[in-house]
Amino acid sequence: MNRVDDRGRPPGQQPHEPHPTHQSYQPHQPPRAPQPFRPPPVPSHPTIDDYERAVAAFRQTPNPAAEFAYLREVALVGARLGTIRPADIVRHVQPAAVAVTLVMEPEIVTVGDAVARAILRGDSAGPQYWARMVREVDTARGTLAALVKARPDSGRGVIARGIRRTPAEQGAGADMSGQRWRAANVVLALAPPLAARAFLASSATMHKQPSEAELSALREQASLILDMASQAPLCRELVGHAFGSLGDTALRMRLAENPFTPDSVLARLVAEHDTEPEVTRAVQVHEFAGGTARRLAFQAVRDEPEEVLRGLREMLRLCGEEPFLEMLQAAPEEEAAWVRSVIAAAGPDLQPETRLRAYVRLAEISAPEVVWAVELTRAGGLERMMPEVRASMAAGSAEPMIAAVHDDKAAAAARRGAARLTGRGGAVVRSGRAPHPGSEQAEEWNRHSSARAQAERHRAAAAEMKRWRSEGALDDPVPLV
């Protein structure tokens, strides 16, 4: 009996090999990259154990776009509820930038105080300590306690110390894009004024024969300062650096575009650097600029009508019409000629209600006859003029225009009041509940509810931004007790 191998063939017999042309083609499949970690909903009462599990999950399957925001939310909720202690924030929360940015949350003062004390603990090391902290806090992967205790590497000069990192280490920092607060800005705001100014000035300090590492470090620090000028919180030393001998147009441009830059700084940018058109345009279209700063930005180019018109249209497109009216309200009586010129330029692009309010302001600081002339030029004929302006001409005063503006405001207030009580066209929802889903009344009710919620959010955001954009915030940017 012939012995048979384990495949059922006699020994020595080769298996049948198909012709190469008969083999099925199997293209090479590259290995699939691991899917990024999709964080679960934030626990209702997160503990430090929940936080560390989330950190471990992000380490195993990185998702830089979501990591920082999620970890910060977990730490913030835990700090608010008291399920994560201040000591845990300092000793166990990583990356360190999460703990540092919690200083800016005024409702968790005990946590902010603990974090600030931990940072200030290294102040005895002098300016070198603060320079290292500002440079490394955004990219440090460990805890705040570990970062504070770290020692800079030996090297020639302050700038060379503690900044030698591999490209992989440089790219390992948390992605803080879209976040309101930047950890480096917070540390700079906590630093003593002399230490902060020393750090900012060191970006332009080098030896006669700098090494390649030192040149790279200088470029990296200059880029960091540029980024810090466009983020928050801002401090007096950083703003002053932009106006000093080491400041340049790029730095001032970042400051002019920063939504947290106070109006006083925006006005100073326009007054002292009106020869930099990029800075002037940035102030013109600044999202939260007050009327005075925006007026100065437009008056800086008053001798260039095309630039004025281009800036007005860009402002109306990006910021809406309310900033235009605020700018007119901020103009003194001696600027009546300028007010007339900008109303004449922007008039065709304004909504009728906004144009009428602008005309009322012009009549207040000049005369109704000036308004009549501007409107006649815009309309091109008496019959095409706004009815309110024609009524003003017939009465020989601005009263018809003023009354129309007041009526518009009263009607808008009445519509807002009716929206709170009605579902559609004045039909009162007596039960206080939403109308039946799917009905036209329900759709109208939902639109009113959404508009009210959006308006409320906008008012809250504007009020908060006013607080952070105040002049006093530059001297006391960190809300500590």
Sine and cosine of phi, psi and omega as CSV:
sin_phi,cos_phi,sin_psi,cos_psi,sin_omega,cos_omega
0.00,0.00,0.78,-0.63,0.03,-1.00
-0.96,0.28,0.69,-0.72,0.03,-1.00
-0.96,0.28,0.67,-0.75,-0.04,-1.00
-0.91,-0.42,0.72,-0.69,0.01,-1.00
-0.97,0.24,0.00,-1.00,-0.13,-0.99
-0.95,0.32,-0.09,1.00,0.05,-1.00
-0.98,-0.22,0.11,0.99,0.07,-1.00
1.00,0.10,0.28,0.96,0.00,-1.00
-0.89,-0.46,0.55,-0.83,0.07,-1.00
-0.88,0.48,0.46,-0.89,0.01,-1.00
-0.87,0.50,0.63,-0.77,0.04,-1.00
1.00,0.02,-0.32,0.95,0.00,-1.00
-0.99,0.13,0.81,-0.59,-0.03,-1.00
-1.00,0.10,0.59,-0.81,0.05,-1.00
-0.91,0.41,0.44,-0.90,0.00,-1.00
-0.92,0.38,0.79,-0.61,0.03,-1.00
-0.96,-0.29,0.87,-0.49,-0.02,-1.00
-0.92,0.40,0.42,-0.91,0.04,-1.00
-0.89,0.46,0.59,-0.81,-0.04,-1.00
-0.81,0.59,-0.54,0.84,-0.03,-1.00
-0.95,0.30,-0.28,0.96,-0.01,-1.00
-1.00,-0.02,-0.16,0.99,-0.04,-1.00
-0.96,0.29,0.64,-0.77,0.03,-1.00
-0.96,0.27,0.65,-0.76,-0.04,-1.00
-0.99,0.11,0.80,-0.60,0.04,-1.00
-0.83,-0.56,0.98,-0.20,-0.03,-1.00
-0.90,0.44,0.42,-0.91,0.01,-1.00
-0.94,0.33,0.81,-0.59,0.00,-1.00
-0.98,-0.20,0.91,-0.42,0.03,-1.00
-0.91,0.41,0.51,-0.86,0.01,-1.00
-0.89,0.45,0.68,-0.74,-0.01,-1.00
-0.97,0.25,0.69,-0.73,0.06,-1.00
-0.95,0.30,0.57,-0.82,0.01,-1.00
-0.89,0.46,0.64,-0.77,0.01,-1.00
-0.92,0.38,0.66,-0.75,0.02,-1.00
-0.89,0.45,0.51,-0.86,-0.02,-1.00
-0.93,0.38,0.81,-0.59,0.06,-1.00
-0.99,-0.15,0.95,-0.30,-0.11,-0.99
-0.91,0.41,0.61,-0.79,0.06,-1.00
-0.97,0.25,0.10,-0.99,0.09,-1.00
-0.85,0.53,0.52,-0.85,0.01,-1.00
-0.90,0.44,0.77,-0.64,0.03,-1.00
-0.84,0.55,0.50,-0.87,-0.03,-1.00
-0.91,0.41,-0.57,0.82,0.02,-1.00
-0.71,-0.71,0.96,0.29,-0.11,-0.99
-0.92,0.39,0.60,-0.80,0.09,-1.00
-0.93,-0.36,0.08,-1.00,0.02,-1.00
-0.92,0.40,-0.45,0.89,0.08,-1.00
-0.92,0.40,-0.66,0.75,0.07,-1.00
-0.87,0.49,-0.66,0.75,-0.01,-1.00
-0.89,0.45,-0.72,0.69,-0.04,-1.00
-0.92,0.39,-0.55,0.84,0.08,-1.00
-0.91,0.42,-0.63,0.78,0.04,-1.00
-0.91,0.42,-0.65,0.76,0.05,-1.00
-0.87,0.49,-0.71,0.71,0.00,-1.00
-0.89,0.46,-0.62,0.78,0.01,-1.00
-0.91,0.41,-0.65,0.76,0.04,-1.00
-0.93,0.37,-0.53,0.85,0.04,-1.00
-0.93,0.37,-0.61,0.79,-0.05,-1.00
-0.96,0.28,-0.70,0.72,0.04,-1.00
-0.78,-0.63,1.00,0.00,-0.13,-0.99
-0.88,0.48,0.57,-0.82,0.13,-0.99
-0.56,-0.83,0.97,0.24,-0.12,-0.99
-0.84,0.55,-0.53,0.85,-0.07,-1.00
-0.91,0.41,-0.48,0.88,-0.07,-1.00
-0.95,-0.32,-0.25,0.97,-0.18,-0.98
-0.88,0.47,-0.83,0.56,-0.13,-0.99
-0.89,0.45,-0.72,0.69,-0.04,-1.00
-0.88,0.48,-0.66,0.75,-0.03,-1.00
-0.93,0.36,-0.74,0.68,-0.02,-1.00
-0.89,0.46,-0.64,0.77,0.01,-1.00
-0.91,0.41,-0.61,0.79,0.02,-1.00
-0.91,0.41,-0.65,0.76,0.05,-1.00
-0.88,0.47,-0.73,0.69,0.00,-1.00
-0.90,0.43,-0.63,0.78,-0.03,-1.00
-0.92,0.39,-0.70,0.71,0.02,-1.00
-0.90,0.44,-0.69,0.72,0.02,-1.00
-0.89,0.45,-0.62,0.79,0.02,-1.00
-0.93,0.37,-0.63,0.78,0.01,-1.00
-0.91,0.42,-0.65,0.76,-0.05,-1.00
-1.00,0.09,-0.20,0.98,-0.02,-1.00
0.99,0.13,0.14,0.99,0.03,-1.00
-0.99,0.14,-0.24,0.97,0.15,-0.99
-0.86,-0.51,0.88,-0.47,-0.10,-0.99
-0.97,0.25,0.42,-0.91,0.08,-1.00
-0.82,0.57,-0.62,0.78,0.01,-1.00
-0.90,0.44,-0.58,0.82,0.04,-1.00
-0.92,0.39,-0.59,0.81,0.03,-1.00
-0.87,0.50,-0.67,0.74,-0.05,-1.00
-0.97,0.25,-0.66,0.75,-0.18,-0.98
-1.00,-0.09,-0.41,0.91,-0.14,-0.99
-0.84,-0.54,-0.37,0.93,-0.03,-1.00
-0.97,0.26,0.80,-0.60,0.07,-1.00
-0.65,-0.76,0.55,-0.84,0.05,1.00
-0.94,0.33,0.29,-0.96,-0.08,-1.00
-0.88,0.48,-0.48,0.88,-0.04,-1.00
-0.88,0.47,-0.50,0.87,0.04,-1.00
-0.88,0.47,-0.75,0.66,-0.01,-1.00
-0.90,0.44,-0.66,0.75,-0.07,-1.00
-0.91,0.42,-0.66,0.75,-0.04,-1.00
-0.94,0.33,-0.31,0.95,0.06,-1.00
-0.92,0.39,-0.27,0.96,0.06,-1.00
-0.86,0.51,-0.47,0.88,-0.09,-1.00
-0.99,0.11,0.05,1.00,0.01,-1.00
-0.99,-0.12,0.96,-0.27,-0.12,-0.99
-0.93,0.37,-0.31,0.95,-0.05,-1.00
-0.99,0.14,-0.13,0.99,0.05,-1.00
-0.86,-0.52,0.89,0.45,-0.11,-0.99
-0.89,0.46,-0.60,0.80,-0.03,-1.00
-0.90,0.44,-0.62,0.78,0.05,-1.00
-0.92,0.38,-0.73,0.69,0.02,-1.00
-0.86,0.51,-0.63,0.78,0.01,-1.00
-0.91,0.41,-0.66,0.75,0.01,-1.00
-0.91,0.42,-0.66,0.75,0.01,-1.00
-0.92,0.40,-0.70,0.71,0.01,-1.00
-0.89,0.46,-0.66,0.76,0.03,-1.00
-0.89,0.45,-0.63,0.78,0.02,-1.00
-0.89,0.45,-0.65,0.76,0.01,-1.00
-0.93,0.36,-0.68,0.73,-0.04,-1.00
-0.94,0.33,-0.22,0.97,-0.01,-1.00
-0.89,0.46,-0.44,0.90,-0.01,-1.00
-1.00,-0.07,0.15,0.99,-0.08,-1.00
-0.88,0.47,-0.43,0.90,-0.03,-1.00
-0.89,0.45,-0.33,0.95,0.01,-1.00
-0.97,0.25,-0.18,0.98,0.10,-1.00
1.00,0.08,-0.26,-0.97,-0.08,-1.00
-0.84,0.53,-0.51,0.86,0.00,-1.00
-0.88,0.47,-0.63,0.78,0.02,-1.00
-0.89,0.46,-0.73,0.68,-0.05,-1.00
-0.92,0.39,-0.61,0.79,0.04,-1.00
-0.89,0.46,-0.69,0.73,0.02,-1.00
-0.90,0.43,-0.67,0.74,-0.02,-1.00
-0.89,0.46,-0.70,0.72,-0.01,-1.00
-0.90,0.44,-0.66,0.75,-0.05,-1.00
-0.94,0.35,-0.57,0.82,-0.21,-0.98
-0.97,-0.25,-0.23,0.97,-0.14,-0.99
-0.91,0.41,-0.53,0.85,-0.02,-1.00
-0.95,0.31,-0.46,0.89,-0.11,-0.99
-0.95,-0.32,-0.15,0.99,-0.02,-1.00
-0.91,0.41,0.75,-0.66,-0.02,-1.00
-1.00,-0.05,-0.24,0.97,-0.02,-1.00
-1.00,0.03,-0.24,-0.97,-0.04,-1.00
-0.99,0.14,0.22,-0.98,0.05,-1.00
-0.91,0.42,-0.64,0.77,0.00,-1.00
-0.87,0.50,-0.66,0.75,0.01,-1.00
-0.92,0.38,-0.61,0.79,0.00,-1.00
-0.92,0.39,-0.65,0.76,0.00,-1.00
-0.90,0.43,-0.62,0.78,-0.05,-1.00
-0.99,0.17,-0.24,0.97,-0.05,-1.00
-0.90,0.44,0.42,-0.91,0.02,-1.00
-0.90,-0.44,0.64,-0.77,0.02,-1.00
-0.93,0.38,0.51,-0.86,0.08,-1.00
-0.92,0.40,0.44,-0.90,0.07,-1.00
-0.95,0.33,0.63,-0.77,-0.02,-1.00
-0.10,-1.00,0.16,-0.99,-0.06,-1.00
-1.00,0.00,0.91,-0.41,0.04,-1.00
1.00,-0.02,0.42,-0.91,-0.04,-1.00
-0.89,0.46,-0.65,0.76,-0.12,-0.99
-0.92,0.38,-0.43,0.90,-0.06,-1.00
-0.99,0.14,-0.19,0.98,-0.13,-0.99
-1.00,-0.02,0.69,-0.72,0.12,-0.99
0.95,0.32,0.21,0.98,-0.06,-1.00
-0.86,-0.51,0.08,1.00,0.00,-1.00
-0.99,0.17,0.97,-0.23,-0.02,-1.00
-0.73,-0.68,0.53,-0.85,0.07,-1.00
-0.95,0.30,0.32,-0.95,0.06,-1.00
-0.83,0.56,-0.60,0.80,0.02,-1.00
-0.90,0.43,-0.63,0.77,0.02,-1.00
-0.93,0.36,-0.59,0.80,0.00,-1.00
-0.91,0.41,-0.55,0.84,0.00,-1.00
-1.00,-0.01,0.06,1.00,-0.07,-1.00
-1.00,0.02,-0.02,1.00,-0.03,-1.00
-0.93,0.36,0.33,-0.94,0.00,-1.00
-0.93,0.36,0.58,-0.81,0.05,-1.00
-0.99,0.11,0.96,-0.26,-0.05,-1.00
-0.98,-0.22,0.32,0.95,0.02,-1.00
-0.89,0.45,0.66,-0.75,-0.02,-1.00
1.00,0.09,-0.08,1.00,0.02,-1.00
-1.00,0.06,0.54,-0.84,-0.02,-1.00
-0.95,0.31,-0.70,0.71,-0.11,-0.99
-0.96,-0.29,0.63,-0.78,0.07,-1.00
-0.93,-0.37,0.71,-0.70,-0.10,-1.00
-0.88,0.48,-0.64,0.77,0.00,-1.00
-0.88,0.48,-0.62,0.78,0.05,-1.00
-0.91,0.42,-0.62,0.78,0.00,-1.00
-0.90,0.44,-0.72,0.70,-0.01,-1.00
-0.90,0.44,-0.66,0.75,0.02,-1.00
-0.89,0.45,-0.60,0.80,0.03,-1.00
-0.93,0.37,-0.50,0.86,0.02,-1.00
-0.99,0.16,-0.34,0.94,-0.06,-1.00
-0.93,0.36,0.51,-0.86,0.12,-0.99
-0.85,0.52,0.54,-0.84,-0.06,-1.00
-0.80,0.60,-0.67,0.74,-0.01,-1.00
-0.91,0.42,-0.65,0.76,0.02,-1.00
-0.92,0.39,-0.63,0.78,0.02,-1.00
-0.90,0.43,-0.70,0.71,0.01,-1.00
-0.92,0.40,-0.57,0.82,0.04,-1.00
-0.90,0.43,-0.65,0.76,0.04,-1.00
-0.89,0.45,-0.72,0.70,-0.03,-1.00
-0.91,0.42,-0.61,0.79,-0.01,-1.00
-0.97,0.26,-0.44,0.90,-0.06,-1.00
-0.92,0.38,-0.26,0.97,0.02,-1.00
-0.94,0.35,-0.24,0.97,0.02,-1.00
-0.90,-0.44,0.28,0.96,-0.03,-1.00
-0.94,-0.33,0.80,-0.60,0.03,-1.00
-0.52,-0.85,0.27,-0.96,0.02,-1.00
-0.99,0.14,0.17,-0.98,-0.01,-1.00
-0.89,0.46,-0.61,0.80,0.00,-1.00
-0.81,-0.59,0.97,0.25,-0.05,-1.00
-0.95,0.32,0.53,-0.85,0.07,-1.00
-0.98,0.20,0.21,-0.98,0.02,-1.00
-0.90,0.44,-0.58,0.82,0.03,-1.00
-0.90,0.43,-0.64,0.77,0.01,-1.00
-0.93,0.37,-0.65,0.76,0.05,-1.00
-0.89,0.45,-0.66,0.75,0.04,-1.00
-0.90,0.44,-0.63,0.77,0.02,-1.00
-0.91,0.41,-0.62,0.78,0.04,-1.00
-0.90,0.44,-0.68,0.73,0.03,-1.00
-0.90,0.44,-0.64,0.77,0.00,-1.00
-0.91,0.42,-0.65,0.76,-0.01,-1.00
-0.94,0.34,-0.63,0.78,0.05,-1.00
-0.88,0.48,-0.63,0.77,0.05,-1.00
-0.92,0.40,-0.62,0.78,0.03,-1.00
-0.89,0.46,-0.72,0.70,0.00,-1.00
-0.89,0.45,-0.62,0.79,0.03,-1.00
-0.88,0.47,-0.69,0.73,0.02,-1.00
-0.92,0.39,-0.62,0.79,-0.02,-1.00
-0.90,0.43,-0.51,0.86,0.01,-1.00
-0.93,0.37,-0.29,0.96,0.00,-1.00
-0.97,-0.24,0.15,0.99,-0.02,-1.00
-0.77,-0.64,-0.13,-0.99,-0.14,-0.99
-0.71,-0.71,0.38,-0.92,0.04,1.00
-0.99,0.17,0.43,-0.90,0.10,-1.00
-1.00,-0.06,0.57,-0.82,0.06,-1.00
-0.83,-0.56,0.25,-0.97,-0.08,-1.00
-0.87,0.50,-0.62,0.78,-0.06,-1.00
-0.92,0.39,-0.64,0.77,0.00,-1.00
-0.92,0.38,-0.66,0.75,0.04,-1.00
-0.91,0.42,-0.70,0.72,0.02,-1.00
-0.89,0.46,-0.53,0.85,0.03,-1.00
-0.88,0.47,-0.58,0.81,0.00,-1.00
-0.92,0.39,-0.48,0.88,0.00,-1.00
-1.00,-0.04,-0.15,0.99,-0.04,-1.00
-0.99,0.14,-0.10,-0.99,-0.05,-1.00
-0.93,0.38,-0.37,0.93,0.00,-1.00
-1.00,-0.02,-0.12,0.99,0.03,-1.00
-0.98,0.20,0.47,-0.88,0.02,-1.00
-0.70,-0.71,0.01,-1.00,-0.06,-1.00
-0.88,0.47,-0.63,0.77,-0.02,-1.00
-0.88,0.47,-0.66,0.76,0.00,-1.00
-0.93,0.38,-0.68,0.74,0.02,-1.00
-0.93,0.37,-0.52,0.85,0.05,-1.00
-0.90,0.43,-0.69,0.72,0.05,-1.00
-0.87,0.49,-0.64,0.77,-0.01,-1.00
-0.92,0.38,-0.63,0.77,0.00,-1.00
-0.93,0.37,-0.47,0.88,-0.01,-1.00
-1.00,0.04,-0.23,0.97,-0.07,-1.00
-0.94,0.34,0.85,-0.53,0.00,-1.00
-0.90,0.43,-0.28,0.96,-0.02,-1.00
-1.00,-0.04,-0.02,1.00,-0.01,-1.00
-0.94,0.34,0.82,-0.57,-0.02,-1.00
-0.90,0.43,0.38,-0.92,0.01,-1.00
-0.87,0.49,-0.57,0.82,0.00,-1.00
-0.89,0.46,-0.60,0.80,0.02,-1.00
-0.96,0.29,-0.64,0.77,0.05,-1.00
-0.87,0.49,-0.68,0.73,0.02,-1.00
-0.90,0.43,-0.62,0.79,0.02,-1.00
-0.93,0.38,-0.61,0.79,0.05,-1.00
-0.85,0.52,-0.70,0.72,-0.02,-1.00
-0.94,0.35,-0.65,0.76,-0.07,-1.00
-0.94,0.35,-0.64,0.77,-0.10,-0.99
-1.00,-0.09,-0.29,0.96,-0.06,-1.00
-0.71,-0.70,0.70,0.71,0.01,-1.00
-0.95,0.31,-0.13,0.99,0.07,-1.00
-1.00,0.08,0.01,1.00,0.05,-1.00
-0.96,-0.28,1.00,-0.08,-0.13,-0.99
-0.87,0.48,-0.49,0.87,0.01,-1.00
-0.90,0.44,-0.64,0.77,0.01,-1.00
-0.92,0.39,-0.69,0.72,0.01,-1.00
-0.87,0.49,-0.70,0.72,0.00,-1.00
-0.91,0.42,-0.62,0.79,0.01,-1.00
-0.89,0.46,-0.61,0.79,0.04,-1.00
-0.94,0.33,-0.60,0.80,0.02,-1.00
-0.86,0.52,-0.62,0.78,-0.08,-1.00
-0.96,-0.29,0.29,0.96,0.02,-1.00
-0.88,0.47,0.70,-0.71,-0.13,-0.99
-0.89,0.45,-0.63,0.78,-0.12,-0.99
-0.89,-0.45,0.21,0.98,-0.04,-1.00
-0.88,0.48,0.62,-0.79,0.07,-1.00
-0.98,0.21,0.13,-0.99,-0.08,-1.00
-0.88,0.47,-0.63,0.78,-0.05,-1.00
-0.92,0.39,-0.74,0.67,0.00,-1.00
-0.88,0.47,-0.66,0.75,0.00,-1.00
-0.92,0.38,-0.62,0.78,0.03,-1.00
-0.88,0.48,-0.69,0.72,0.02,-1.00
-0.88,0.47,-0.58,0.81,0.01,-1.00
-0.92,0.40,-0.61,0.79,0.03,-1.00
-0.97,0.23,-0.56,0.83,0.03,-1.00
-0.94,0.34,-0.36,0.93,0.04,-1.00
-0.91,0.41,-0.38,0.93,0.00,-1.00
-0.87,-0.48,0.45,0.89,-0.08,-1.00
-0.89,0.45,-0.39,0.92,0.01,-1.00
-1.00,0.09,0.05,1.00,0.01,-1.00
-0.83,-0.55,1.00,0.08,-0.09,-1.00
-0.83,0.56,-0.59,0.81,-0.01,-1.00
-0.92,0.40,-0.63,0.78,0.04,-1.00
-0.92,0.39,-0.61,0.79,0.04,-1.00
-0.89,0.46,-0.74,0.67,-0.02,-1.00
-0.90,0.44,-0.67,0.75,0.01,-1.00
-0.90,0.45,-0.66,0.75,0.02,-1.00
-0.92,0.39,-0.64,0.77,0.02,-1.00
-0.89,0.46,-0.70,0.71,-0.01,-1.00
-0.91,0.40,-0.62,0.79,0.03,-1.00
-0.92,0.39,-0.64,0.77,0.03,-1.00
-0.90,0.44,-0.70,0.71,0.02,-1.00
-0.89,0.45,-0.59,0.81,-0.02,-1.00
-0.95,0.31,-0.65,0.76,-0.09,-1.00
-1.00,0.02,-0.57,0.82,-0.17,-0.99
-0.93,-0.38,-0.24,0.97,-0.06,-1.00
1.00,0.00,-0.14,-0.99,-0.12,-0.99
-1.00,-0.10,-0.35,0.94,0.00,-1.00
-0.87,0.49,-0.68,0.73,0.06,-1.00
-0.86,0.52,-0.54,0.84,0.05,-1.00
-0.89,0.45,-0.70,0.71,0.02,-1.00
-0.92,0.39,-0.61,0.79,0.05,-1.00
-0.89,0.46,-0.60,0.80,0.03,-1.00
-0.90,0.43,-0.64,0.77,0.04,-1.00
-0.92,0.39,-0.64,0.77,0.01,-1.00
-0.90,0.43,-0.50,0.87,-0.02,-1.00
-0.99,0.17,-0.14,0.99,-0.03,-1.00
-0.99,0.16,0.76,-0.66,0.06,-1.00
-0.96,0.27,0.17,-0.99,-0.06,-1.00
-0.88,0.47,-0.55,0.83,-0.02,-1.00
-0.94,0.35,-0.15,0.99,0.05,-1.00
-0.98,-0.20,0.42,0.91,-0.04,-1.00
-0.87,0.49,-0.61,0.79,0.00,-1.00
-0.90,0.43,-0.63,0.78,0.04,-1.00
-0.92,0.39,-0.66,0.76,0.03,-1.00
-0.86,0.51,-0.68,0.73,0.02,-1.00
-0.88,0.48,-0.66,0.75,-0.06,-1.00
-0.92,0.40,-0.66,0.76,-0.03,-1.00
-0.96,0.27,-0.53,0.85,0.07,-1.00
-0.92,0.39,-0.66,0.75,0.03,-1.00
-0.90,0.44,-0.58,0.81,-0.01,-1.00
-0.96,0.29,-0.68,0.74,-0.09,-1.00
-1.00,-0.02,-0.21,0.98,-0.10,-1.00
-0.76,0.65,-0.75,0.66,-0.02,-1.00
-0.89,0.46,-0.37,0.93,-0.03,-1.00
-1.00,-0.07,-0.04,1.00,-0.06,-1.00
-1.00,-0.05,0.49,-0.87,0.16,-0.99
-0.93,0.36,0.48,-0.88,-0.05,-1.00
-0.82,0.57,-0.65,0.76,-0.01,-1.00
-0.90,0.44,-0.67,0.74,0.01,-1.00
-0.93,0.37,-0.65,0.76,0.01,-1.00
-0.88,0.47,-0.64,0.77,0.00,-1.00
-0.91,0.42,-0.66,0.75,0.04,-1.00
-0.90,0.43,-0.59,0.81,0.06,-1.00
-0.92,0.40,-0.63,0.78,0.04,-1.00
-0.89,0.45,-0.63,0.77,0.02,-1.00
-0.89,0.46,-0.67,0.75,0.03,-1.00
-0.90,0.44,-0.65,0.76,0.02,-1.00
-0.90,0.44,-0.64,0.77,0.03,-1.00
-0.92,0.40,-0.54,0.84,-0.01,-1.00
-0.91,0.42,-0.61,0.79,-0.08,-1.00
-0.98,-0.20,-0.01,1.00,0.06,-1.00
-0.69,-0.72,-0.97,-0.23,-0.01,-1.00
-0.35,-0.94,0.42,-0.91,0.02,-1.00
-0.86,0.51,-0.52,0.85,-0.02,-1.00
-0.87,0.49,-0.53,0.85,0.03,-1.00
-0.91,0.42,-0.65,0.76,0.03,-1.00
-0.90,0.44,-0.68,0.73,-0.02,-1.00
-0.86,0.51,-0.67,0.74,-0.02,-1.00
-0.92,0.40,-0.66,0.75,0.00,-1.00
-0.90,0.43,-0.70,0.72,-0.03,-1.00
-0.93,0.36,-0.60,0.80,0.03,-1.00
-0.90,0.43,-0.64,0.77,0.05,-1.00
-0.90,0.43,-0.66,0.75,-0.01,-1.00
-0.92,0.40,-0.72,0.70,-0.09,-1.00
-0.97,0.25,-0.53,0.85,-0.01,-1.00
0.99,0.11,0.05,1.00,0.02,-1.00
-0.03,-1.00,0.47,-0.88,-0.06,-1.00
-0.89,0.46,-0.63,0.77,-0.07,-1.00
-0.94,0.33,-0.32,0.95,-0.02,-1.00
-0.99,-0.16,0.06,1.00,0.02,-1.00
-0.95,0.31,0.35,-0.94,0.03,-1.00
-0.88,0.47,0.67,-0.74,-0.03,-1.00
-0.84,0.54,-0.60,0.80,-0.02,-1.00
-0.91,0.42,-0.58,0.81,0.01,-1.00
-0.96,0.29,-0.62,0.78,0.06,-1.00
-0.89,0.45,-0.63,0.78,0.05,-1.00
-0.90,0.43,-0.59,0.81,0.05,-1.00
-0.90,0.43,-0.64,0.77,0.03,-1.00
-0.91,0.43,-0.64,0.76,0.00,-1.00
-0.92,0.39,-0.59,0.81,-0.02,-1.00
-0.99,0.10,-0.30,0.95,-0.02,-1.00
0.96,0.29,0.37,0.93,0.01,-1.00
-0.45,-0.89,0.10,-0.99,0.00,-1.00
-1.00,0.02,-0.01,1.00,-0.10,-1.00
-0.84,0.54,-0.69,0.73,0.02,-1.00
-0.86,0.51,-0.60,0.80,0.03,-1.00
-0.93,0.36,-0.67,0.74,0.00,-1.00
-0.90,0.45,-0.68,0.73,0.01,-1.00
-0.90,0.44,-0.63,0.78,0.01,-1.00
-0.91,0.42,-0.63,0.78,0.04,-1.00
-0.90,0.43,-0.68,0.73,0.03,-1.00
-0.90,0.44,-0.64,0.77,0.03,-1.00
-0.90,0.44,-0.64,0.77,0.02,-1.00
-0.89,0.45,-0.67,0.75,0.02,-1.00
-0.91,0.41,-0.66,0.75,0.01,-1.00
-0.91,0.41,-0.64,0.76,0.02,-1.00
-0.91,0.42,-0.64,0.77,0.03,-1.00
-0.90,0.43,-0.65,0.76,0.04,-1.00
-0.91,0.43,-0.63,0.78,0.03,-1.00
-0.91,0.42,-0.63,0.77,0.03,-1.00
-0.90,0.43,-0.63,0.77,0.04,-1.00
-0.91,0.42,-0.63,0.78,0.04,-1.00
-0.92,0.39,-0.65,0.76,0.02,-1.00
-0.91,0.41,-0.56,0.83,-0.01,-1.00
-0.90,0.43,-0.46,0.89,0.02,-1.00
-0.97,0.23,-0.35,0.94,-0.10,-1.00
-0.92,-0.38,-0.29,0.96,-0.12,-0.99
-0.88,-0.47,0.35,-0.94,0.10,-0.99
-0.99,-0.16,-0.60,0.80,-0.01,-1.00
-0.37,-0.93,0.81,-0.59,0.16,-0.99
0.81,0.59,0.52,0.86,0.08,-1.00
1.00,-0.09,-0.01,1.00,0.05,-1.00
-0.96,0.28,0.90,-0.43,-0.11,-0.99
-0.96,0.27,0.73,-0.68,0.10,-1.00
-1.00,-0.02,1.00,0.00,-0.18,-0.98
-0.93,0.37,-0.48,0.88,-0.03,-1.00
-0.96,0.27,-0.27,0.96,-0.06,-1.00
0.99,0.17,0.04,1.00,0.00,-1.00
-0.98,-0.19,0.25,-0.97,0.04,-1.00
-0.93,0.36,0.51,-0.86,0.05,-1.00
-0.89,0.46,0.12,-0.99,-0.05,-1.00
-0.88,0.48,0.75,-0.66,-0.03,-1.00
-0.85,0.53,0.59,-0.81,0.06,-1.00
1.00,0.00,-0.26,0.96,0.00,-1.00
-0.99,0.15,0.33,-0.94,0.04,-1.00
-0.89,0.45,-0.56,0.83,0.04,-1.00
-0.89,0.45,-0.63,0.78,0.00,-1.00
-0.92,0.39,-0.64,0.77,0.02,-1.00
-0.88,0.47,-0.68,0.73,0.03,-1.00
-0.90,0.43,-0.66,0.75,0.01,-1.00
-0.89,0.46,-0.66,0.75,0.01,-1.00
-0.91,0.42,-0.62,0.78,0.02,-1.00
-0.89,0.45,-0.69,0.72,0.02,-1.00
-0.90,0.44,-0.67,0.74,-0.01,-1.00
-0.89,0.45,-0.69,0.73,0.01,-1.00
-0.90,0.44,-0.67,0.75,0.00,-1.00
-0.90,0.44,-0.66,0.75,0.02,-1.00
-0.90,0.44,-0.70,0.72,-0.01,-1.00
-0.90,0.44,-0.66,0.75,0.00,-1.00
-0.91,0.42,-0.67,0.74,0.02,-1.00
-0.90,0.44,-0.63,0.78,0.01,-1.00
-0.91,0.41,-0.67,0.75,0.04,-1.00
-0.89,0.45,-0.64,0.77,0.00,-1.00
-0.91,0.42,-0.67,0.74,0.02,-1.00
-0.90,0.44,-0.65,0.76,0.01,-1.00
-0.91,0.42,-0.67,0.74,0.01,-1.00
-0.91,0.42,-0.66,0.75,0.00,-1.00
-0.90,0.44,-0.65,0.76,0.01,-1.00
-0.91,0.42,-0.66,0.75,0.01,-1.00
-0.93,0.37,-0.65,0.76,0.02,-1.00
-0.90,0.45,-0.57,0.82,0.04,-1.00
-0.88,0.48,-0.60,0.80,0.02,-1.00
-0.91,0.40,-0.73,0.68,-0.06,-1.00
-0.97,0.25,-0.32,0.95,-0.02,-1.00
-0.99,-0.11,0.16,0.99,-0.02,-1.00
-0.96,0.29,0.35,-0.94,0.03,-1.00
-0.89,0.45,-0.60,0.80,-0.01,-1.00
-0.91,0.41,-0.42,0.91,-0.01,-1.00
-0.91,0.41,-0.40,0.92,0.03,-1.00
-0.93,0.37,-0.57,0.82,-0.01,-1.00
-1.00,0.02,-0.36,0.93,-0.01,-1.00
-0.66,-0.75,0.92,0.39,-0.13,-0.99
-0.97,0.24,-0.32,0.95,-0.06,-1.00
-0.97,-0.22,0.85,-0.52,-0.10,-1.00
-0.98,0.20,0.95,0.31,0.04,-1.00
-0.97,-0.25,0.45,-0.89,0.04,-1.00
-1.00,0.06,0.00,0.00,0.00,0.00
